[in-house]
Each structure stands twice: as C-alpha cells, then as structure tokens.
C-alpha cells in the first residue's frame, strides 16, 4: 500500500518534467509508430546514441507499411552500429504482423501489443500511455530505481504494483516519461542528485538515510573480458566478409571472420579455426592493430590480422554467406560495428604504409 500523498507526488513530478525535460525528437510526436521505434531503440542504449539512428530510421522507413516492405538486409544496414540487432529483426517481424492483422496501424490494446515480437510490458506501456494517453505504467530501469527508492521497494511485483497505483488517468504519457527522466538525470544509480530532486521530501530511502549504492548494485551483470581476433583477408581491392547465421549473437550481420578465443587457445589458432570453412590460406598473417568493443556483457579486445593474398590467388567460397567486397562499400551492407572499426584500422594502416 502506497502512502496517501500520491496526488502531490504526481503534481510535483509533472511540474518538474514540464520545466526540465530534455528536447528529444520522439517527444515532438504522438505518432505511435515513431514512439514504438524510439522505445525499441532506447532499450539498453543511451539517448545520445539513439537520436541520429532514430531520425535516420524514420527517414528510411517512415511508416509501418514501408518497414514491412523493406528487405531485412536494408533494415539491418540502417540499424548497423546500434547493437542488439535482434531488436531490428523483431521490428521487421512485428511490421509484417501489423500489416497482416491490424491494417498497418498500431493497436490500442495491451494484449495485441504484447503479442507482437519484441514488445514487452515496458514497451507496450510506453506506447499506450504516450501515444494513446492510456493509464498503463512503463517501468524501465530508470523508473524501477526511482520507484524503489521512493517507496523503499525492491521486488519486481512490488514495483509493478506501485507503478500501476501511481500512474494517473490524466496525462499518463508525460508521467511515465517524467519518472524515466528523473531516473536518467537526477536519481542516478550512484551519487543521485537528491538536493535538486523534486521528490526528496517524499523519498523513503532518503528520509531513512538509506544507501543509494545498495540499490545501484542490484540487477548488475558482470562484464567479461574477451579476446576476439579478426581476419582481414584481402585480394586486390576487396576484402572477404561472412554473414552470421539467422539466430544467435549478431544474427544475419556481415562481418570479418573471427570470434571469441577460448581461454586455453591461442589467438592465431582461434582465427585459423574460424577460417576452416574456406580452406587453408598460404600467406602469413600480419598484425596491423586492434580495436576495443563491447557486446552485451562482453568487453572485447580484438587484434586484427591482415592476410594479403596475391591477385591471382583463388578461394573457393563454400556458400552464399561469404562475399568479396570493396571496403569503401561496407555502408551498403548490414555490417557489424566491429567490422566497421576494423576497416578503419585497415585504412589507417594503408595510409601509414604509403
């Protein structure tokens, strides 16, 4: 049971949001499609990273119908660099469902939204409240932190129940955004800015002198250091890419061959194993640099090795998932971020060798 001063909490939070909210492109529209795209992109991705991708995505695919008609390769190419590519694949699947079952429009009921691939409780609540002004909570990580501190709650069911009780029938979209905005800018995971928080007087954790670091440590996953060697196999002006499978990490993306090194394996041995599919390569690899990258819980160090073939060397590519490309045309492919970074290392190496 929440305290009786919920009306005051709502009023103060909405007033603070009205005066302090960031000017973000998805806050300038009530189009449910645009809101769906923004909320999908914002999952596990920082706002400053999302903004240019959001604007480019809506330019390339301005409607649900346009997204449905676009080939997945084109969608992944536009998404390339944003990470968590399953989100883009689910957008494509959902667009097809929306055209087939809902006439190319976003449904206005919770059950229909939740039935779409990639749409969970949070995204459904965000769409319903922001686009359709329906009183559904949208509880992301920022909102969980705010609610947990405000009412001294920790369990997922308790937090969900608190959000449902707190959400107002009037202006629920702004209210959900206000909670998330407060968590993103004021109620920070570590060292929250309590002195400027509009809800400090109502905050259970603050009034009891609780530790913000205790809550900050919850639900954290442990990053794992990974070595991930990459091979640039070059013949003339082209390099060799492979396309990942339809499932798993980076599904469907084009990349330089390589992969995570097992703990007891050598870097070059790992690389040779990833090249077995195209047969033995006679030239010796040359280390030309390395990049740093992060994927999900992996903190990656990727050493880059150049296999410089003679122009008349032949490789019998085993399947359509291998392809020779000119590095300057990589932007035409849904290429992984690591591959794009490695291509820049190759360009820098060639420049320094001149």
PyMOL commands that set and color helices and strands:
alter all, ss='L'
color gray80, all
select helices_A, chain A and resi 6-20+25-28+32-41+47-60+64-69+72-79+86-102+110-114+121-132+141-151+156-166+172-185+194-196+200-202+204-207+212-216+267-274+276-278+327-332+337-353
alter helices_A, ss='H'
color red, helices_A
select strands_A, chain A and resi 224-235+238-243+254-255+258-260+286-295+298-309+322-326
alter strands_A, ss='S'
color yellow, strands_A
deselect
rebuild
show_as cartoon
